[in-house]
Amino acid sequence: MSIARILWVGSGDSDGGALLEALSARGHKVTVVADARAGVTCLKAQPFDVLITVAPGNDPALPGLLQDLAATESPLAVLLITTDSNPPPRELREGLLAWLASPADPDLVGHLVERGTELRRLLAQKTRMETALAARFEDLQQTREKALQAGRLATLGMLMADVAHELNNPLNVILGFSDLVMEAPYDGQAVFEAAQILSDSANRAAATVRKLLAIARSRPPQLEMVDMRALAQGALDWRQHNLQLNEIRVVLEVDPDLPPVECDRHQLHQVMLHLLLNAEQAIGSQGEILIRIQGIPGNRVEVSVADSGTGVPPEDLGRIFRPFYTTRRPEEGTGLGLASCASIVEGHNGAISARNRPEGGLEVVFFIPLLAPGADAVPEGESGLDLQARLPEGLRVLVLEDDPLGGELLFRYLARVRVQAHVCKSGEEGLHALEAGNYDAVICDLRMPGIGGEGFFHRLRERDPSLARRVIFVTGDALNPKAERFLAESGCVHLIKPFSPQELLEALITCLPAT
């Protein structure tokens, strides 16, 4: 029998005195106070297991007394002994360990005290377990995010050779045609054609950087409607050059009736890319990869990536999705890619598994829920001319860009659509410009010397909250967590460099009030 710490509130005379003696005889430690105020003081000073209060059942002060005692931080079991035959109100009885009428049986009171003590111990244990569970869950969330980030970096590491190829080819074209334009005699048509090639090559390089950022960036899932064929083809485009060099044939089979899928496009792209990389490494050279994407019962989509490699030892199949497990040499992989894939798939309420194929090789299969039936695909964007027609006449925009060429580019973009732009090279210049004139919107670089974009925004919000809601931030600092948090908290439209004139127009229309 455990020793209980009992707080007795009320009279210790007559029957109460006999109960006190019986409880003390059982070894329990009893503290007696006269009223609720003294009881609350006691509870704040030291912990108790059981509260016994003695009062008439119809005492109008009883609800307040129990409420005051229950308001203390110390959880404890409450036993009410009424000095008359009147039962306490029903709403009070629900929160009691028990209610007894005087004279109460000492053995029954002793049993209830022991039960209440055990109940308090269990409640305290439950609280400790909940606290520990919450802390453990937080640790697991942080570990999961670290594993995801490590998986992203592992994928990037394996892609670096292809990235260099994908960037160097268009950069070579840009540099070469730039020299040709500068050295050749002026020819309007030739210059136009060269400019078109330069633009296409720059867009190709920018697309490569965007794909890298999408893989590397750590952010919460952003669900959207995604065409799974386009997603798989996008992953194939990354590896096309290597696949051809290694004579690996890829067969892509997609259910033609498959609707769009609700998922995070960038995270699922990372999964597809890594499964493709995994299959490619398993084959080495001269083999085949089969990718199947189909709807399955239960409103789900199933994705299968099978290779003609050597497969995985049967005893290792259950471990390949664990972090740091790998059958390859250290320079060939970290063992984090498949673990990252599993984490992403499970984050989409899906599941992933692997099996050895009878004909040889490994097949990795995952499924995630489909988009709800009846949802439509994302509509195509408007053309540049349509967007320009939606701009109000006489629009004035303040531009803050510390890079002179970047400022000149924004000035020309805006002038082309008949928008008056005033370009400043710092936050300080921008604040002075606001004092001298009125503007309909602001385009602001996030990182500038002196007062940067964040400092400028805070000052603008104090001065003109309405204009602060019409700020478009532009930044090349896409992986800075502090910048990401600020952009999310600001609620403003933002663009990641490089961006196109059409993207700038769309952002400008988005931030302007509807007309």
N, C-alpha and C positions, 0 to 999 in steps of 0.2 A: 504494500500500500504506500503510495506516494504522499508526502507531507504537503498539505494545502496551505496557501497563504490566503486567509479569509479576512475580508473587510465587513464588519457588522455595523450597519447603519440603523440606529433606532434604540429602543429601550432594551436594556439587559436585565430587567427585573422579572420576577415571577417565572413564567414558562421560559422566557428568554434566557434567564439565568441558568436554568437546568440544561438548556441546549448548549449554552456556552461551555458549561462544565463537561458535557458529553463530548463536544468537539475537541476540547483541550485534552481530555482523557485519551482520545484517539491519536494524539500527537500533533494535531494541526495548530498552526500559529494564527491566533485570532486577534485582530485589532478592532476595538469598539470605539465608534464615534456617535455623537448625538444626532446629527442631522446631515442633510445632503451637502451643505456648504463645506462642512468639515470633511465629508467623504470625498468630495472633489479634490480638496487640498491634499488629502492622503494619497489619492490615486496619482496625483502629479508628482508626489515625492518618492513613491516606491511602487513596485509592481505587485499585483494581487492576482490570484487565480479565480476566486469566487467572491461575489458580492451577495451578502444576505441582508435584506432590508425588512424591517418589521414596522408595519403601519396598518391602519384600518383599510379595508378593501375599497371603501367609498371615499377615502380621504381625497379632497380636491387637490391637495398638493402633491399627490402621488405621481401623476403624469410628469409634472415638472421635475420632481426629484429624479425619476428614472431617466428623463431626457438629459438632465445635467450630468448624471453619472455616465450615460452612454456616450456623451460628447467627448469624453477623455480619450486619449490615444491608446490607452492600455485595453486590449480586448479581454473581456472576462465574462464568465457565466453568472447570471443573475437569478437568485432564488428569493421569491417573495413569500413572506409569512404574514398573513393578515391576522390582526388581533380581534376580528369579528368574523361573522359568517358571510359577510358580503364579498362576492367575487370581484376581482378587479375588472375594469373595462376590457372588452374583447381585444381591442387594438393593442393593449398593453400585454396581454397574455401571450401573444404571438412571439414576442421577443424574449420571453422568460425561459430559463432552464426548467423551472417548475413553479407552481403556486400551491402553497399549503395553508390550511387554516389552523390557527392556534386552538388547542395545544398540538404541536407537531411531534410526531414520533422521532425520538433521537436517532434511532437506527436508520430510519428512512432519510432523515436529514444528512446523516453521515454518509450514506450511500450516494445521495445526490451530490454532495460536496465532492466526493471522489470522482464521480462521473463528470462533474463540471470541470474539475482539475484536468482530467484526461482530455476533455473536449478542448480546453484552452491550449493544452500542450499540442494537440493535433492541429488546431488553428494556427498556432505559432509556427509549427513545422511546415504547414501548407504555405504560409506567408514567406518563409525562408526559401522553400522550394520554388515558389513563383518568382521570387527575386533572383535566385540563382538561374532559373530557366530563362528569364528575360535577359540576364547578362550573357548567358551561353548563346542565346539566339542572336544577340547583338554581335558576339564574337564570330558566330557562324556566318552572319551577313557580311561582316568585314572580310572574313577569310574567303568567302565566295567571290566577293568583288575583287580581292587580290588575285584569286585564281583566274577569274575572267580576264583581268588586265594582263596577267602573265601569259594567258592563252593568246590574247590579242597580240602581245609582243612576240610570242613564239611564231605566230602566223606571219607577222611582219618580217621577222628574221628570215624565214624560209622564202619570202617573196622578194628580198632585196635585190637579187640578181635580175629578176624580171622587172622590178621597178626601175632599176638603172637603165635597162633596155628600153622600157616604155617611155622614160623621160628623155634619154639621150637621143633617140631617133627624132622626135619632134623638135627638140632643141637644136639639133644639127640642121634641120630644115629651116628653122627660124633664123639662125645665124647665117646660113648660106644665102637664103633669099634676101635677107637684109643687105648683105654685101652687094648682091647683084643689083638691087634697086638703087643703092647709093652710087654704084660705079657706072651703070648703064645710062645712055642718053635717054632723056625723058620721052616716054611713050605711054600715053594715057591708058591704053588697053593692057599693055604689059604690066604697068604698075598696078592696075586693078587686079589682074590675075595673080600677081605676086602677093598683093595684100590679102587676097582670098586664101592663098596657100598658107601665109603667115597666120591668119586667123584660125584656120582649121588645125594647124599644128599646135598653136597656143592652147586652143580648146582641148586638144587631145592630152597635152601635158597637164592642164588644169583638172581634167577628169581623172587622171591618174592620181594626182594629189588628193582630190576629194575622196577617192576610194580608200587611199591610205588613211586619211583622217577618220573616215567612217569606221574603219577597223580599229584604229588606235583609241578613239574617243570613248571615255567612260561616262555613260549617262543612263538614266532610266529608260526602259523600253518605250518606244513611241509607235503605237499600233496604227497601221494604215492598211488600205486595200492593196494587195500585191499580186501581180501576175507571176505565178511560179515558173512558167516557162522563161519569162524574161529574167527572173532572178537566177535560174540555173545557167542561162546563156551568158549572163553577166560574169558569173564565176568562171565559165569556160573561156571567155574572152581574155581573162587574166592569164590563163595558162596555155593559150593556144600555141604560142611560139615554142614553148618547151615540149608540149605534147607532140608537135610535128617533128621537132628535132629528135625526140626519143622514139618516134614511130609508134606512138600509142594512139589507137583509134578510140574515139568516144562516140557512143550511141546515146542519144537523148530521146526518151519516149515520154510524152506528156499526154494525159487524158484530154482530148479536145473539148470535152464538156466540163472540164474542171473550172469552177468559178474562182474569182479572186479570193485570196486567203487573208485573214486578219492577223498581221504579225508585224514585228519590227523588221523593216526591210534590211537595214544594215546588219543587225545581228544574224538574221537568217542567211544573208549573203556570206557572213563570216563562217557559218556552219557549212554551207555548201562548198565554199572555197577550201576549207580545211579538209573536208571529206575527200574532195578531189585531189588535194595535195597528198593525202594519206594513201589514196589508191595509186597515184602516180609513183610515189616512192616505193610502194610494195611491188610494183611491176618492174621498175627500172627502165627497161626498154622493150619494145616490140610486144605489145599486149593490147588488151581492150578493157575499157571502162564502160559499164552500162549504168545509166541513170534513168530510173523510172519514177514518175510522179503521177499519182492517181488518187481519186477519191475512194474512201472505204466506208463501210457502214459505221454509223455513229456520228455522221456529220464531221468527218475528219479527212485530212489529206495525209497520204503516206509517201515518203520519199525514200528511195532505195539507191545506194551507190555501191555497185559491185565491181570488183577488179579480178583480173586473171593472174594475180600474184600467187604467193605460196601459202597464204592464209596465216592463221595464228595458232599456236599450240592449244589444244582443247582446254588444258588446265588454266590457260591465261585469258580465255574469253571473258570470264566474269570480272577481270581486273583492268581491262583496257581503258575503261572510262574513269579510272581512279587517277587523281593528280600524281604526276611524276612517274607513272608507269610507262615504260617504253621498252621495246625490243631492239631499238636501234642504238648506234654508237652516239656518244654525247654530242658530237658535232652535227649529227643528223636530226636531232630533235630533243625536246625537253620533257616530253611526256605530259604536256599541259594542254595540247590542242584538243584531243578528244574529251578530256575532262571539261574544258571550256564549252565544247559543243553540247555535252550532256547538260551542263548548267543552263545554257541558253534554251535548249529544248524544254527542259523541265520548267523554266520560267515562263514558257508559253503554254503551260498545262499539257505538255506532251510527254512522250517517252522515247527512249533510244535504246537500241540493242544491236548486237552483232552476231553473225554465225559464219562458220566456214561453209563454202559452197561445195556440193558433191563433186563438181567438175574442177575444183581447185580455185583458190582465191578466197577473199573475204567479202562479205556483204554487210554493210551497215544500214540499218533501217531506222527511221524515226517518223513519228506522226505528231501532228498538232491539230487543234480544232480548225475547221473551215470557217470562213466568213458566214454569218447568218444568211440563210436563203433569202433571196429577193433583193440583196444589196447590189447596188450598181457600181461599176468601176469609176475611178476618179476621172472627172471630165478633163478634157484637154484645155490647156491654158489659152488665153486670148492672144491674138496677134499683136505685134508692136503698134500697128496703126489703130487698132481698136482701143488699146490702152491709152495711146496719146490723145484720142478723142475724148477720153474721160477726164483729162486734166483740166481744171478750171483755167480761164484766161487770166493773164497777169500774175501767175504764181511766182512768189519770191521765196527762194530757199537759201538759208545760210549753210555754207559748207566749211567744216573744220577738218583740215588734212595737212599734216606737217610735211609730208613728202610733196615737193613741188610738182613732180610729174603726175602723182596721184591726184593732186588738186586740179591740175590742168585737164586731166582726163575727165574728172567729174564735171568741171565747168563745160567742157565740150559736149558731154553726154546730155546735160541739161539744156544747153543752148540749142541743140538739135531738135528738141521738142518744145522750144519756145518758152523755157522756164528761165527766169532771171536768177542768176546765182551770184552770191558774194562769197569769195573764198578767203578763209583765214588760216593761218599756219599754226595757231595754238589756241588753247582754251581761253587765255587772257584776251587775245585779239577778238575771239568770238563774243566774249562778254561785253567788250567795248562796242562791237558792232550792234549788239542788241540794244544798247543805249541810244544808238544813233538812228536806228530804223526798225521797221516792223517786218516780220517774216511769217510765212505760212507753214514752214517746216524747216527742220534742221537735219543735215547729214553730218555725222560726227565720227571721226576716227577714234577708236577706243584708246590707243596708246599714243600719247604725244608728250613732248617735254613740258615741264612746268605743270600747269593745270591740265590734266589729261581728260579723257572723255568722261570718266566717272565723276571727277570733281566738277567739271563743267555741268554735267547733268544735275547734280545735287543743287548747285547754285541756281540753275535755270528753274528747277522745280520750286524753289523758294520764291523766285521772282515771278514766274509765269507758269503755273501748273498746267494750264491748257496747252501751251506750246510744248511743254515737257512730254506730253502724250503724243506729240507729232515729231519725235526724234527717231531717226534711222541711224543705228550704229553700224559702222563698217570696221572689220578687223581681219587681220591675218593671223592673229594669235588664237588659233582655233582650239588648242589643247590646254590652255591655261585654266585650271579649275576655278580660280578666283574670278577670271573674266566670265566664265560660264555662269557662275552663281550670280554675278552682278547683272548680266544680260537677262537671266530668268527673273530676277527680282524686279528689274526696271519695268518689265511688261512692254518694252519697246520692240519694234521690228528691228532685226539685225541681219546683215549680210556678211558672209565669209568671203574674203578675197581669194581668188579672183572671181568677179561676178560680171554678168553681161548687162548691156543697156536695158534689155527687157526685164531682167530681175530687179534692176534699180527702179524702173517704172512701176512694176508691180508693188514694190515696197512703198513707193511714194503714194500710190493710190490707196494702199491699205491703211497708211497712217493718217491720211487726210479725212476730215469729217465727210460723211455722205451728203451729197447734194441732191 
